Amino acid sequence: MRVSRNELTASLKKAFEGLGFSVGDYQDAAAMVIWSEMHGLNGLQQLQDALPSLYSCLCLHAKLIRNDDNYALLNGQSSSILLCGSQTVRLACALARQQGSGQVQLDNCHNRRFIAQRLVSAAQSDSALVAYWVEGDRAFKLSVESGAKQPIYSEFASTAISADQSLMIFVGNDLAAVEAKFSAAINPGPPIETTSPDTMINSYNDMLEQGIEIDDNLWHELDNLVARVLVESTESSRAGAGD
Amino acid sequence: MRPASQVMQLNRLGSFHQSRLSFMRTLVRRMVQENWQINSTVFDLDTEGYGTAVYEVKAKYGTYSYVLFSHYLDPENRNDRVIADQWDLTMALCEGSVDAEQLEFLRNNVPKQEAGRVDSRVFVLSRGNRSGRTFDYVVDQLTQGRQPDVDVIAEVGYLYRTTAAYGSGKLGMADWEKVRTKHRDFARPFAAEMFTCFMLRHFSLQHADYIAAQRAPKTAVKLDDDIKRYFGIGNSTGLGMAPFLINHPLLINQWIEQRETALARAIMAGREGLDTAILDRFASGTARVIQHLGEISTGDTQQNISNGLVREELQELEHWLRAEGKNIIDSHYSWAELVQYAECNWHIETQEVINSMLIELYPELVDELEEMMAVEEDQHLVPQMSLDDLKDLIEDKYDWALAIDFSRTESQGSFWYRSEEKMEPRLGQTYVDMGMEKQMPLAIGRMVRECYDEICIYMTEFPQQDVAHFILQQPNFSGAICRIQTMARSQYGDIRENLVHSDVLPIHLLRCKLSFFGVSKFDPRSRLWVRNTMFQGAPLISDFGKPFFDDWQFPIKPVLSSTSDSSVG
């Protein structure tokens, strides 16, 4: 079935609320999923894959382990980037504002591909950002220029060993400066696949025009999560609606 | 412009009236001036008026279809509440022309409303119920060759009332962003929804004429055009509208800022005195509002008292304008002085009526603001802000929230929640009704208070720290801080009221939003829902393209011309 963006946003917000996400978190999580889906990064498939662990998660956020000047280390406590992503990017941006550049390493965190929307959102506040992580034999890099609405998304062959589900965020005033400053950490060689901003824009426009295709089972699963935030209707409760 | 501390009080917002910037007014201006061509391509109704109608709408930038289904409805099942599942009329506004296949698809889904699914070719889905008091009466009169009595019409003001108009992507429809970017004719907030209601009004008038003609082909007459203009569309609005105002603070800020800008421009225009022409128009406008308020029929005691008080105060104003007109002009009296006098001496509702009337006087200064009613609604958190600055900001911008004593039982006597019945928002009584643990986060004042208290505690240990580090420690406050920082950059937006107080009056929220829609004749049915009238007094489709003076606000009973008599019999 096809749903609209607004409809999916409303459903996801309530579904995440049903999973125990708090105000702020459920808006951010919904935005991350929808952004990924509409820009062609399979956000709904990722969500479907993530849901089993989200059902049992305790809605933990990232914990600060260390903070030295422009570097911080966070522990994601085996949680999802849907819960830790905003904190991580915001900390990196704050460090960059104070120190000229910021680098945050988030360890032990899942569903890292969802981070794209958080980067784009932060880029609207005069920051350039790069996210980098390794999954199996692939490395992934998302780069957003300051003020840009789409990132460049690249995949690389990686021989590096993934350090505990880590995600690195680098922030500076412009992308060239960020790439230069952190080149040792984020220059894994030529990409084997790149998704350009134009591809993402086309995907977004198509879905805006036609609606977003969603698997019936996932939609039904979201409905069940939404039901968690609804209150049983009684004669008494109808009085609270004006009867 | 007026400060938020004055404008954003809930009882003042609940006293707003429509203005030139209201969405119905701007839509009508656009349709008439651009001479939109609206014709029925299908009018397939049986003799009782049940069937299908399709109208093709040729606007300035595009073609659209308004598709309507008329069904028999047992009066026993006629229910205005959101939870209803049958209606007299159901309708959809679609992009482009509708072919047979799409019409069949719509026929299978539109009558089901929330229980159906449509697609992104549809902008708006709506429904309407007949007025038990007027529809049969009007049809009977027409059938007998007579025009209906205007006094009877005035009691209600419409033949049908709509109980919901869904847009913005609900039920598979087109997203607002698609409508805004692709269809300029409807690229203003709620323009497509308002148009759908306008078309319902058009159909309702055509429907009455049609049924009367079917019943008595030889004797029936058509409704007189002046009477037609006096018919609007009824509307029932309940709590479903209330959370919108809290959840869209940047949009509300934009609407109110434009209205306040319009008012400031009007006041400035009269800063060095007034002339006879403008004073005459103002006096005539005042007389008209007095009559309008006197013609409102409501069973709500409080609304009746309020209408009476506003009338008395406006009569005082009109008398003064008529008696002192020359002195007012000679003394270089300004609108600012009148506004100040009203604020010191008259009720808030009178003040806001006067403000709407002042805005009305200066279309050349005001109308351009209609293009400024939409806004990007992204909220942004500023992570590098020091907690010291954030604390100062809360104390400065949210002093109203910090002034509320939430330790008092009544301060948290209510809670808002979504019912499992169509997710309808409802208001519960704390510790009495079920669902407190699932309440919606609409208590902005309490949220700010809790956030502020946590910041103060955290700062005792980390006085130099920033927001980013605070939300690492207290992640559940990221939403609150994001809103606080965002709204601090705008002048209006947050309603300065404890919305979970046991005595909260949600009807003020409804009235505020409805005033921006442009409705009139508020008829509260309880503190939780209100009936009102849309498009009463507005031009008819047959008026499009003709010379038009946009003055259909505060509608009053028509004085029928002699030609109306000739149509009888």
Interface residues (C-beta under 8 A of the other chain):
Chain A: M1 R2 V3 S4 R5 N6 E7 K14 S22 V23 G24 D25 Q27 D28 H61 A62 K63 L64 N67 L74 L83 S86 Q87 R90 L91 C93 A94 L95 R97 Q98 S121 Q124 S125 L208 E209 Q210 G211 V226 A227 R228 V229 L230 V231 E232 S233 T234 S236 S237 R238 G240 A241 G242 D243
Chain B: R81 V82 I83 R117 D119 S120 S168 G169 K170 L171 G172 M173 A174 D175 W176 E177 K178 K182 G238 L239 D378 H380 L381 V382 P383 Q384 Y417 R418 S419 E420 E421 M423 E424 P425 R426 L427 G428 Q429 D433 M434 G435 K438 P441 M447 D466 V467 A468 H469 I471 L472 Q473 P475 N476 F477 S478 G479 A480 I481 C482 R525 S526 L528 W529
